[in-house]
Amino acid sequence: MRYTKKMFMYLRRNSILLRRFSRSMGYGEKDIHLVSFQSVSKGYHGECGKRGGYMEVTGFGADVREQMYKVASVNLCSNISGQILASLVMSPPKVGDESYESYSVERDVILSSLSRRAKMLEDAFNNLEGVTCNKAEGAMYLFPCIHLPEKAIKAAEEAKTAPDAFYCRRLLNAIGIVVVPGSGLGQVPGTWHFRCTILPHEDKIPAVIDRLTDFHKSFMDEYRD
């Protein structure tokens, strides 16, 4: 569960660990094969560019774990700073530690801000014509579904590109906002999406929304059936 701490819609102070949850339901070590991931750059710490993380493996036999260790041992390890940060992620300050109060305040500020940013963008996408967007409950991304006019789909075919990639490219060229087309990430055939991060600074989100809204209206008007 890579994004445990990023399920900000449901938590502020306690992570939801699948291992802990499965044990509370009575499942033991041998009942469920479970691999949990965490990383410095993908967690709510957001230290992008710092490569470090860990993996916890439970429910697998010794022979399987041995092969996992063998594969891991031939890879390059993180650099020193990445290893130090990974160790800090694994052992955050605890109640009673000198740094716990400042740590908990900073953590809650980050998670609260992520929650507000996600909600602002979610609402903005759902207010766009032909766009639906689910809540962000486990990552720092939204994945809105876009229903494109037939003229836009035909224009994409003429450009020899996927319709959602066509939309994303037009968005980038028009207003400089980068999103990732769903056709490159896996989606139900015949549907179109794009992935959008919620990581811009909170005070910049309203301007992003305004520019995105204006572009989308212009795009839909241009290709309206």
C-alpha positions in Angstrom: 0.0 0.0 0.0 2.3 2.7 -1.2 0.0 5.7 -0.5 -1.0 4.7 3.1 -0.4 8.2 4.5 -1.8 10.0 1.5 -5.4 8.8 2.1 -5.9 12.3 3.5 -9.6 12.2 3.0 -9.9 9.6 5.8 -7.0 10.3 8.1 -4.9 13.0 9.7 -3.0 11.3 12.5 -3.1 7.5 11.9 -2.2 5.5 8.9 -4.4 2.7 7.7 -2.2 -0.3 7.3 -3.6 -3.2 5.4 -1.5 -5.6 7.5 -2.9 -4.3 10.7 -6.4 -4.3 9.2 -6.2 -7.9 8.0 -4.9 -9.0 11.5 -7.8 -7.3 13.1 -10.1 -9.4 11.0 -8.5 -12.6 12.2 -6.2 -13.3 9.3 -2.9 -14.6 10.2 0.6 -14.5 8.7 -0.1 -17.5 6.4 -3.6 -16.5 5.3 -2.8 -13.5 3.0 0.0 -12.7 0.7 0.6 -9.0 1.2 3.4 -6.6 0.0 3.4 -3.1 1.4 5.4 -0.3 -0.2 6.5 3.1 1.0 8.9 5.6 -0.5 10.4 9.0 0.3 9.3 10.7 -2.9 5.8 9.2 -3.2 4.7 9.5 0.4 3.1 12.7 1.8 6.6 13.8 2.7 6.9 14.7 -1.0 10.7 14.6 -1.2 10.6 14.3 -5.0 14.0 13.4 -6.4 15.1 11.7 -3.3 15.2 8.0 -4.0 14.6 5.8 -1.0 11.9 3.5 0.2 11.1 0.1 1.6 9.0 -3.0 1.1 7.5 -5.2 3.7 6.6 -8.8 2.7 4.2 -11.0 4.7 2.6 -14.3 4.0 5.2 -15.6 1.6 7.3 -18.7 2.1 11.0 -18.5 2.7 11.7 -19.8 -0.8 9.8 -16.9 -2.4 11.4 -14.3 0.0 14.8 -15.7 -0.9 14.2 -15.0 -4.6 13.0 -11.5 -3.8 16.1 -10.8 -1.9 18.2 -12.2 -4.7 16.5 -9.8 -7.2 16.9 -6.9 -4.9 20.5 -7.6 -4.2 21.6 -7.1 -7.8 20.0 -3.6 -8.0 21.8 -0.4 -7.1 20.9 0.9 -3.7 19.8 4.4 -2.9 22.4 7.0 -2.3 23.3 8.0 1.3 20.7 10.8 1.5 18.0 8.5 0.2 18.8 5.9 2.8 18.8 8.4 5.6 15.5 9.8 4.5 14.0 6.3 4.2 15.1 5.4 7.7 13.4 8.6 9.0 10.2 7.7 7.1 10.3 4.3 8.7 10.8 5.7 12.2 9.0 9.1 12.6 9.1 11.0 15.9 6.9 9.4 18.6 4.9 10.9 21.4 7.4 12.2 24.0 10.2 12.8 21.5 11.6 16.4 21.5 10.6 16.9 17.8 7.2 15.2 18.0 5.1 18.3 18.4 6.7 20.2 15.4 6.6 17.0 13.3 2.9 16.4 14.0 2.0 20.0 13.3 3.9 20.0 10.0 2.3 16.6 9.0 -1.2 17.8 9.7 -0.7 21.1 7.8 0.5 19.1 4.7 -2.3 16.6 4.9 -4.9 19.3 5.4 -3.6 21.3 2.4 -3.6 18.2 0.2 -7.2 17.6 1.2 -8.2 21.1 0.2 -6.3 21.1 -3.1 -7.8 17.7 -4.0 -11.3 19.0 -3.3 -10.9 22.2 -5.2 -9.7 20.4 -8.3 -12.3 17.6 -8.0 -15.1 20.2 -7.9 -13.5 22.1 -10.8 -13.4 19.0 -13.0 -16.9 18.0 -12.2 -18.1 21.5 -13.2 -16.6 21.1 -16.7 -18.8 20.1 -19.6 -18.5 16.3 -20.2 -16.1 15.7 -17.4 -16.6 13.5 -14.3 -14.1 13.0 -11.5 -14.0 10.8 -8.5 -12.5 11.8 -5.2 -8.8 11.4 -4.6 -8.6 8.8 -1.8 -5.2 7.2 -2.2 -2.8 9.3 -4.2 -1.7 12.7 -5.1 -3.5 12.5 -8.4 -7.0 12.9 -9.9 -8.1 10.9 -12.9 -11.0 12.6 -14.5 -13.0 11.0 -17.3 -13.6 13.2 -20.3 -16.4 12.7 -22.8 -15.0 14.2 -26.0 -17.2 15.3 -29.0 -17.1 13.2 -32.1 -15.4 16.0 -34.0 -12.5 16.0 -31.5 -12.1 12.2 -31.8 -12.0 12.5 -35.5 -9.4 15.3 -35.3 -7.3 13.0 -33.0 -7.6 10.2 -35.6 -6.4 12.5 -38.3 -3.5 13.5 -36.1 -2.8 9.8 -35.5 -3.0 10.1 -31.8 -5.3 8.9 -29.0 -8.2 11.3 -28.3 -7.2 12.0 -24.7 -3.6 12.5 -25.8 -4.9 15.0 -28.4 -6.7 16.9 -25.7 -3.7 16.9 -23.3 -1.4 18.2 -26.1 -3.8 21.0 -27.0 -4.0 21.9 -23.3 -0.2 22.0 -23.0 0.2 24.1 -26.1 -2.6 26.5 -25.2 -1.9 27.2 -21.5 1.2 25.3 -20.5 -0.5 22.9 -18.1 0.8 19.3 -18.2 -1.5 16.3 -17.6 -0.9 12.7 -18.6 -3.4 11.0 -21.0 -5.1 8.0 -19.6 -4.4 6.0 -22.8 -0.8 5.7 -21.6 -1.9 4.5 -18.1 -4.5 1.9 -18.8 -8.2 2.6 -19.0 -11.4 0.9 -20.1 -11.5 0.7 -23.9 -13.6 3.4 -25.4 -13.2 5.8 -22.5 -10.8 8.7 -22.2 -9.1 10.2 -19.1 -6.2 12.2 -18.0 -4.2 12.2 -14.8 -3.6 15.5 -13.0 -1.5 16.0 -9.9 -2.8 18.0 -6.9 0.8 19.1 -6.0 0.9 22.8 -7.2 1.1 25.2 -4.2 -2.4 25.7 -2.8 -2.4 29.5 -3.5 -1.8 28.7 -7.2 -4.7 26.2 -7.6 -7.4 28.8 -8.3 -5.4 30.3 -11.2 -4.9 26.8 -12.5 -8.6 26.1 -12.4 -9.4 29.4 -14.1 -7.0 28.7 -17.0 -8.2 25.1 -17.3 -11.8 26.1 -17.3 -11.3 28.7 -20.0 -9.3 26.2 -22.2 -11.9 23.5 -21.8 -14.8 25.7 -22.8 -12.9 26.9 -25.8 -12.0 23.3 -26.8 -15.5 22.1 -26.5 -16.9 25.0 -28.5 -14.4 24.3 -31.2 -15.2 20.7 -31.6 -18.9 20.7 -30.5 -20.9 18.2 -32.6 
